Structures are given as C-alpha cells and as structure tokens.
Amino acid sequence: MKKRKSWLSLLAIVFLLGMLAACSDGNKETTNDPDDGNNDPVTSEPKSGGTVVGAMDTAPTGQFNPIFYQEAYEANILGLTHDSLLSQNDELEFEPHLAKEWKFSEDFSSVTFTLRDDVKWHDGQPFTANDVVFTYKTIADPEYVAAGGVRSSYVSKLVGAEEYTSGETDEFPGVVADDDYTVTFHFKEPNVMALADASFTIIPEHIFKDIPVADMPSAAASLQPNEVIGTGPFKFTEMVEGERYVLTKNPDYFLGEPYLDSVEWRVVNQDLILQLLESGEIDFVADPNGFQAADYDTVANMEHVKIIEQNDFGYQLLGFIQNYRTPEDIEAGVLEPENWVPNERLKDPKVRQAIAYAINRQALIGTKAGEGLLHGRGQIINAPIATQFPAYDGENPNQYEFSQEQANALLDEAGYKDVTGDGLREDPEGNEWVLKLAYPLGNKLREDSAPIIVEMLAEVGVSVDLQQPLEMAAYVPELTNTQDWDLYLLGWTLGSGDPDPSGLWGSKDAYNFGRWYNPEADQLLVDAVTPPDAFDPEFRNQVYSDWQVMFQEDLPALILYAQNKLYAYNERMQGVVPAVTGFINDPQLWWVQD
Amino acid sequence: MYKYIIRRILIFIPMLFALTIIVFALLKAAPGDPFSQILDPDIEAGVLDEQRAAAGFNDPIHVQYINWLTSAVKGDFGDSFRYKGREVTEVIMDRIPNTVYLGLFSLLITIIVAIPIGIYSARHPYSLFDYAATGFGFFGLAVPNFFFGLVIIYLFAIQLGWFPSQGSISSTSLTGMELFTDRIHHLILPGLTLGLASTASYMRYMRSEVLNVLSSDYIRTARAKGMSERNILYKHTLRNAMIPIITLFGFEIGSLLAGAIITEGVFNYPGLGTLFLSSIGNRDYPVIMAIAFLLGLFILVGNLIADILYSIVDPRIRYD
C-alpha cells in the first residue's frame, strides 16, 4: 500500500511535466503559418514615434568610448550614437558621411576631407575638423596603449605618429585641420587603405580635451548614459547595468530626425530570445550572434517575424601546423621564420591537400534544416578573404571538392600507406602516424565539428588524436607556442574596411598559428598594398587572386565554412535595410507600424 | 562569549591571507592571461605586450602578489581588465545588492516553506500530505535549476505575463516604494527557482530531524508526565531538531554570494555568480581575487554565525 502511494506521487510529477511539455508544443503549432516574407501589410508613410527593443545575449562591459571599447556588444550601442567620416555601401565602397567629399593628393600620400558643416554633437556643440584631429591625436598619444587602447593601427601610417607616440615631440602632423570644416590626413607613404584608416569613429574634443588620456576610460564621458556624447541619430540616455540600455532619438541628427522615439537594448538569456521574439517583448535580434541556424524553421514559422539572412565577414578554419617555433624563439618572444622547425607529420603538401579533399565541408554545413551543423545556413569558401570583397576569387584557387578517392590517391602517392593492416595509414617509414587536433571551447558548432572531422579523416585512414578542448584564454597561448599539435580549429571575424589578409597570414604575423612560411606569398601581400600599382583595383585584385591560389596550394589552413548571419525582426518594424556590414544601417529611417 | 567571537574573528585574518595566496597562485598557474584571448588582426603587434607590461605581468609573481596585497589592504582592489576603466570595487558593488536580494529572498522562501512543511510531515508521517511533500522534495532536488527557471518563465512570464522574464529592475528612474515593489516583482521567479532545491533539502532535513527527536526517550518521558503535544513540539523537539539546520544555514550564507550562477544566467539577473564565472573565463585577475576574498569572508562569517546560533539554541553548547 505504501509503495503504491509513492508511485502515485511520482506519476503525478511525470504527468505534470508532460503537461508542461505538451503545453509548449501546442503553442508552437498554432503559429504554424509559413511566411514567404512578401505578404507585407500595405506599407504606408513612415510615422514618427514608438520604440523598438533589440536583444543581446551578453551584456556590454560598459565601456562606451569608441577609441577604447573592444566588444561587439558595445558596438551595438555605439553604432547608434556615433559616426565616422565615411560609411560603406553594399559594394563596400566608401561613401560620404560626416565628410561630404574628399580628394587625394597627386601621389596618394594625403587625403583632404571636406566635412559637413551642419553636424552637432548631442550636447549641441558643433562638430568640426578639430574633433577629427583630436580623435586621431588621442589614439597616437603616448599613454593610449597603456590606458587600454588597442586601435593604434589606425594612426601608425600617419606622418609623425611614431615620434608623437614615443613622446619625442608634441607635434602631431599626421592629421591637420586646414579650417573648421576641412581636415587632411598625411600618410608616410601613399596609402591604399587611406579611406579605411580615416573612417574611425570620431569622439568630441570639447568633452575629452581636459581629461588625461590615461583617465579617459574611467571618465564619466566614457561610461555613463547622458555623458557619452556622439553625433549619431540616437543618444544614450538610460542604463540599467547589465540589463537595459536605452537610446533616445537625437532630433538634430544631420541625416534627418529619426522616426523612432527610442531604441532599447535588452540583455536576454540566449535560450529565451526566440520566445520573447515570438511574444513580441523584443522586436529584433541581430549582431553579433543573431539567432541559431538550428532555429531557422521555428523563426520562419513565427507569423509576425521576418528573417534576414546574409553573408558574414568571417570563417571557421582547420589549420595545419606546418612549422614549429624553436623553444629559444618562444623564450625570446620572436617570430623568425628562418629558425622554424618543419612539422614532419604534415610537411608534405600532398598530405595537407589529401586532408582537404577528405573533409566533406558540405556535410558540415548541410543543405537543409536538420542537416549538418549549420542546417544549410552557410557557405563553402576557398580563400581567407570575405566573399563580399571583389578581391575574393571564387574560381582560380583549388576548390577541394570532397573526394575520398583523391584523398586516398594523394596519400598513397606521398607514401603514407597502411602497412599494419589496421585501417590506418603509417608514415612513409612505416612508423605510426597520428595527428593531434586541438580546438577551443566557446563556439558550440566548432566544438561539434571536431569529432566529425576526426571521423571524416579516419575514413581515408588518417588517424587523429583529438585533444581535450581548452577555453580560449588557455588555448591561444598553447597554440602560439605549440611543439606537438598538428591540426587546430579557429574562427576569424574580418573587418569590412579592406580585404588585406595580412595580419593573419603573413609569415611573421603572430596569428599565423600554422607558421606558414612562403616568401613568395609574403611578397604578394606586400605588392598588393604597394603604390603606385596598388591603387589600380584590377592590379590589386589580381595579386590577391594569385595569393589565394598560393594559399590553397600550400594550405596553411582549410577554410571549413562561413556561417550566414541570421537576423530576425518583428514585422511591425519598418524601414529595416541591413547593410552588408551589419544590421544597424540608417536607423533614423526605422519606424514602427502598430 | 565576546572573547570567543573576537578570537574567531582574529583567526579570520591568517585564513583569508592564506586563501588569497592560494587563489593568486592558482590564477597565475592557469594558462593564459586577461589579454590572451583577444584575437584581433587589427591590433598591432606589441600593443598587447605593452599592456601586459603596464599591468605588471612581467614582474616576478611574488612581487605581483605583494603589490596586490598592499593595495588590497588599503581597500583598493585595482582596475578590472574586462570592465575597462572601472575599479573592481565598483564593478562588484554594482552586483552585490542584486546578489544579496536574491539570496535573502530565496532563503526567506526556503525557511517559510520548508520548516513548517517539514514539521508537519514529521508529525503526520506517511499521511497523504507527507507523501505529497516527499514527492515535491524529490521533484525539487531532481529538477535542474535552468530547466525549472525556463519552465516558470514560459508559464508565468510569457504565457500569463504576471512577472517580468528577465532582469532585476525595470528602470533606473524608480524610487521609494515603487522601486521596492518593482524589485520584488522581478525577484519572485528567480527567487523561487533558486529556493526550490534548498527548500526541498531543508524540508527533508527538518522532517527527519523532527521524526528522530520525536522518537527519543526524553520525548516519551515528557509525554508520560502529561506534557501537552504543543509544548513537546515547540519546547523540546524543535530546539534539538534545529541544530543540523543551523549548520546548513551557516553554509548557505556563504554560498548565497556565489551559489546563483545558473539562476542569474537564466533570468539575466546580474549578480556576483555570473560575474565570477565570466571573470574566470576572461582571466580578469583583480575581479576574481576580490570575489574570492569576499566569498571566503562570507563563508567564515556564516560559520561564525552558525556557531553563535548553536549556543543560543542549545544551552549545552557554551563558548568561552
């Protein structure tokens, strides 16, 4: 009797849970109305007023100074409050923004911008050329890096920046205000990336001029709502730290008064974003993470929610460690390609190519919902340049179409054969041949891809020893100094300013973790930015094309996939036209229809 | 008694000192540092090394520790690396009120719910109510926090709309009574979630302790001399049954600070738990050190409070 009673209570619990589950299932079905994205209600004239709520899955750290912040979550807020001299269109060409027009000097070593004269900071002060000078001067300040700033690459090509940063002189001739609305950037030599370098977000001189650079990150003007001053369409007016960030419209915005009264960012647990999107509590989810590919169908079935899918500026890769640094070099902290020791297990390019052929990248991506890791929401790319740039060459570099025959043939040719009959290949001397694959934590899809890659390689007889994953902070130092890893997983997010892949793939770049050393390829990267030829886009694209072919031959890494960006927004939001560079684009034109 | 308390508090000092040495050594032994996961080709070579040098990471480890200690003693825990431009004390003080509210609220729920039910169950063992309470107890212990949290958010926030689903307050402009009710409104779901497991376990403890005491000889004697059930329960049983509960309670005070990582995450209720976790991931040394120090302090104080409560509840326990 007693026994039965406790059974009963257990049953009751199971029943209760069942009810909860049924309850949530039933609700999803009721909204099962496919949305082809074209059944808009009749669009009327934009109306003023209203608020939209965006969701972020992680709280910003709270540093709202454009020259000091580092994370994409702050960028969501600064993207609405601050501006740069130039913006980029969908072809990634630079367009006027705070600057009306610009003119290069004859030798392309300097560029003069004419600024708009109708721009005001949020506190009503006029925006002038002095603000531009001040911004760049601050980044070049001797104290800037020690104060936590990392954007010094924006000034390093300017005339006199080095002397100014080292404290040798108080003069900063790199950026000069010719008059209130004219500013000239002087570069040490003709600069192919001049426009990208000149489009850093501008900060107000009148706010920061009396604050020593070392104290800038902790100044109220960098941290507090209503104290953070920009020129953008919205002002940062209220913050519940870690929870809510409210931006109120700037009626004096130079591209016109925004329609919306306010934009509010809410920090929301990732597991709840879709629920809240469905219930209408949040209106959109966008950068940096969007929503998960696995949820695509769920979101598509939400009656009032629209999806935008577009290419991302980034990729995931399987890196091949071709060389190791010597322990002496690691100790000394130098990157000397001449000293590197080749990785015997991977030094034959045929082996790397075989591995590339053996990995079924389409299977990792999948072709439709329920398939692969990305449910079809990604692309195969064959060079480490974002496909949005004309510099990306999708044809000439080897495409490595999945082919186990090719892989087997290449491995046989290279002498890696199975002599022990255990189904796994030995090296040409007949010794055991095991590759160590390392990967970091922090990206679920990447973590899931590691064991799949191991299996794919096992199918062509390559034995892979999967290492324990490490958290990113531990992984990067290990990867930098590794003495025995062979393969590694990593992802990169690329900038939209310029396609130049140096910084990641030059042999002396710290991030060239595979220690790829090919002087010819290095030379191409230099040629691509060396004037005067580099000012000819065709020449530049050709050089990058040659470089991409070389990349695919040498295979410092196999680019696994580029994940698509998946944005979702409530259809009451109108005027949403994301740029290729991100969701926030002309937010002053957003409006709501209720 | 006072002597005892003062002696105990003096012992805190070497214990906390040892704690900071161990935590500091462990942190430095772990691979990586606050800059090691910053991967950005836009950052020029040498910039991060310059920042490491500025942060003093190139000094010998004992120098770094002594530097930390000398400023910590003065109450300066340094600047956070991740929360750039902000002092550690400020970052932590931002979170402490939330943590304390959430912890106290869930403790309140636990005590209000668990102790009466436990007593009732013990007095009426194997009744329908007892079985229901036992069932609830197993349910509470078995259901993972995050799942329970998501379920009640779905039911009470999204479907019924009675409570907010995320966050700790709805606006910074609220004051006075409005602010208070708004906070409570935001506290109920996370408080229930956090309190569920401890309610279940307190209830089970209470039930078994009371049952245990009720069957002891002195209770039988009390009954034999005709004492009322009421008196037996409140005068003789409860006092003795409370002792293990107080032990639990002492631990609870310490873990109040750190114990809510998952609940804080599900409800995006910014408290110390999630801050601690993310700081470890980011190797934000100054924040980790300060929180570890606080946790140590709270656990020590919690235990001290428990010890003092022992002597109040149980006259046999005397400190001198």
Boltz contact constraints between the chains, C-beta under 6 A:
constraints:
  - contact:
      token1: [A, 5]
      token2: [B, 131]
      max_distance: 6.0
  - contact:
      token1: [A, 9]
      token2: [B, 131]
      max_distance: 6.0
  - contact:
      token1: [A, 9]
      token2: [B, 135]
      max_distance: 6.0
  - contact:
      token1: [A, 13]
      token2: [B, 139]
      max_distance: 6.0
  - contact:
      token1: [A, 20]
      token2: [B, 151]
      max_distance: 6.0
  - contact:
      token1: [A, 61]
      token2: [B, 82]
      max_distance: 6.0
  - contact:
      token1: [A, 61]
      token2: [B, 83]
      max_distance: 6.0
  - contact:
      token1: [A, 62]
      token2: [B, 83]
      max_distance: 6.0
  - contact:
      token1: [A, 63]
      token2: [B, 84]
      max_distance: 6.0
  - contact:
      token1: [A, 63]
      token2: [B, 85]
      max_distance: 6.0
  - contact:
      token1: [A, 68]
      token2: [B, 84]
      max_distance: 6.0
  - contact:
      token1: [A, 145]
      token2: [B, 47]
      max_distance: 6.0
  - contact:
      token1: [A, 145]
      token2: [B, 50]
      max_distance: 6.0
  - contact:
      token1: [A, 146]
      token2: [B, 54]
      max_distance: 6.0
  - contact:
      token1: [A, 148]
      token2: [B, 84]
      max_distance: 6.0
  - contact:
      token1: [A, 150]
      token2: [B, 43]
      max_distance: 6.0
  - contact:
      token1: [A, 150]
      token2: [B, 47]
      max_distance: 6.0
  - contact:
      token1: [A, 152]
      token2: [B, 44]
      max_distance: 6.0
  - contact:
      token1: [A, 152]
      token2: [B, 47]
      max_distance: 6.0
  - contact:
      token1: [A, 153]
      token2: [B, 42]
      max_distance: 6.0
  - contact:
      token1: [A, 153]
      token2: [B, 44]
      max_distance: 6.0
  - contact:
      token1: [A, 217]
      token2: [B, 84]
      max_distance: 6.0
  - contact:
      token1: [A, 217]
      token2: [B, 85]
      max_distance: 6.0
  - contact:
      token1: [A, 218]
      token2: [B, 85]
      max_distance: 6.0
  - contact:
      token1: [A, 222]
      token2: [B, 85]
      max_distance: 6.0
  - contact:
      token1: [A, 240]
      token2: [B, 172]
      max_distance: 6.0
  - contact:
      token1: [A, 241]
      token2: [B, 94]
      max_distance: 6.0
  - contact:
      token1: [A, 242]
      token2: [B, 270]
      max_distance: 6.0
  - contact:
      token1: [A, 243]
      token2: [B, 167]
      max_distance: 6.0
  - contact:
      token1: [A, 267]
      token2: [B, 268]
      max_distance: 6.0
  - contact:
      token1: [A, 268]
      token2: [B, 166]
      max_distance: 6.0
  - contact:
      token1: [A, 269]
      token2: [B, 266]
      max_distance: 6.0
  - contact:
      token1: [A, 269]
      token2: [B, 268]
      max_distance: 6.0
  - contact:
      token1: [A, 275]
      token2: [B, 158]
      max_distance: 6.0
  - contact:
      token1: [A, 279]
      token2: [B, 158]
      max_distance: 6.0
  - contact:
      token1: [A, 472]
      token2: [B, 37]
      max_distance: 6.0
  - contact:
      token1: [A, 473]
      token2: [B, 32]
      max_distance: 6.0
  - contact:
      token1: [A, 473]
      token2: [B, 36]
      max_distance: 6.0
  - contact:
      token1: [A, 473]
      token2: [B, 37]
      max_distance: 6.0
  - contact:
      token1: [A, 473]
      token2: [B, 283]
      max_distance: 6.0
  - contact:
      token1: [A, 474]
      token2: [B, 31]
      max_distance: 6.0
  - contact:
      token1: [A, 474]
      token2: [B, 32]
      max_distance: 6.0
  - contact:
      token1: [A, 476]
      token2: [B, 36]
      max_distance: 6.0
  - contact:
      token1: [A, 476]
      token2: [B, 37]
      max_distance: 6.0
  - contact:
      token1: [A, 477]
      token2: [B, 31]
      max_distance: 6.0
  - contact:
      token1: [A, 477]
      token2: [B, 32]
      max_distance: 6.0
  - contact:
      token1: [A, 477]
      token2: [B, 36]
      max_distance: 6.0
  - contact:
      token1: [A, 503]
      token2: [B, 41]
      max_distance: 6.0
  - contact:
      token1: [A, 504]
      token2: [B, 41]
      max_distance: 6.0
  - contact:
      token1: [A, 511]
      token2: [B, 41]
      max_distance: 6.0
